[in-house]
């Protein structure tokens, strides 16, 4: 079993809740219980900026089902307000502006202080953690600068932070048992 810690991007939770494992179906409850066990075992970490994205209340101060689950499961989240994480955050912002791979419109999307992605990379580097995200690297070049938002895997790679998808995390987390599915021939 691996002893790595994993920082999960907000898209893991949002896509799982909205698309793949909605809370309203009992058959998907084991997925959420598995995440709760990983959190309790301190194998997954919730960064406060990801927590804030997931627990944002609507105009009437209501919290959706996912936000309610996050509040109940991941309190308190890991704070990004440390000198070490802050210094890495500055390096990431400097890299985005200086590397000549991103247009100003592109890297501007990572400049708001409440944008979790650069904090996630800085926290993962500081905590020697692996980022779990469903984002895919796009590998911009100086001849084809990225005009859209930077992608976590591209920037994480530059800072020697490992990333993986949720599917890869299933294999790497060490808390799932492999068992062949009992296929039954149909007649």
Residue pairs with C-beta under 8 A, 6 or more apart in sequence:
1 174
1 175
2 172
2 173
2 174
3 174
4 43
4 129
4 130
4 172
5 42
5 43
5 44
5 45
5 127
5 128
5 129
5 130
6 38
6 43
6 44
6 45
6 129
6 130
6 131
6 132
6 169
6 172
6 173
7 44
7 45
7 46
7 47
7 50
7 78
7 120
7 123
7 124
7 127
7 129
7 130
7 131
7 132
8 44
8 45
8 46
8 50
8 131
8 132
8 133
9 50
9 116
9 117
9 120
9 131
9 132
9 133
9 134
9 135
9 152
10 50
10 53
10 54
10 116
11 133
11 134
11 135
12 132
12 133
12 134
12 166
13 54
13 66
13 70
14 54
14 66
15 134
16 31
16 166
17 23
17 65
17 66
20 28
21 28
21 31
21 32
22 28
23 29
23 32
23 65
23 66
23 69
32 69
34 175
34 176
35 44
35 73
36 73
37 175
38 44
38 173
38 175
39 46
39 73
39 74
41 175
43 173
43 174
43 175
44 132
44 173
45 77
45 78
45 123
45 127
45 129
46 70
46 73
46 74
46 77
46 78
47 77
47 78
47 80
47 116
47 119
47 120
47 123
48 77
48 78
48 79
48 80
48 81
49 80
49 114
49 115
49 116
49 119
49 120
50 77
50 116
50 120
51 70
51 74
51 77
52 114
52 116
53 114
53 116
54 66
54 67
54 70
55 63
55 67
55 70
55 71
56 67
57 63
57 67
58 64
63 71
78 123
78 127
80 86
80 89
80 119
80 122
80 123
82 126
84 126
85 119
85 122
85 123
85 126
86 122
88 121
88 122
88 125
88 126
88 159
89 118
89 119
89 122
91 122
91 159
92 110
92 118
92 121
92 122
92 155
92 159
93 107
93 110
93 111
93 118
95 155
95 158
95 159
96 102
96 106
96 107
96 110
96 150
96 155
97 107
99 158
100 142
100 145
101 140
101 141
101 142
101 145
101 146
101 154
102 140
102 145
102 146
102 150
103 145
103 146
103 147
105 147
106 145
106 146
106 147
106 148
106 149
106 150
107 150
109 115
109 149
109 150
110 117
110 118
110 149
110 150
117 150
117 152
117 155
118 155
120 131
120 152
121 131
121 152
121 155
121 156
121 159
121 161
123 129
124 130
124 131
124 156
124 161
125 159
125 160
125 161
130 161
130 162
130 163
130 164
130 172
131 152
131 156
131 161
131 162
131 163
131 164
132 163
132 164
132 165
132 166
132 168
132 169
133 152
133 153
133 163
133 164
133 165
134 165
134 166
135 151
135 152
135 153
135 163
136 151
136 153
137 151
137 153
137 154
137 157
138 146
138 148
138 151
138 154
139 154
140 146
140 154
152 163
153 163
156 162
156 163
157 163
164 172
170 176
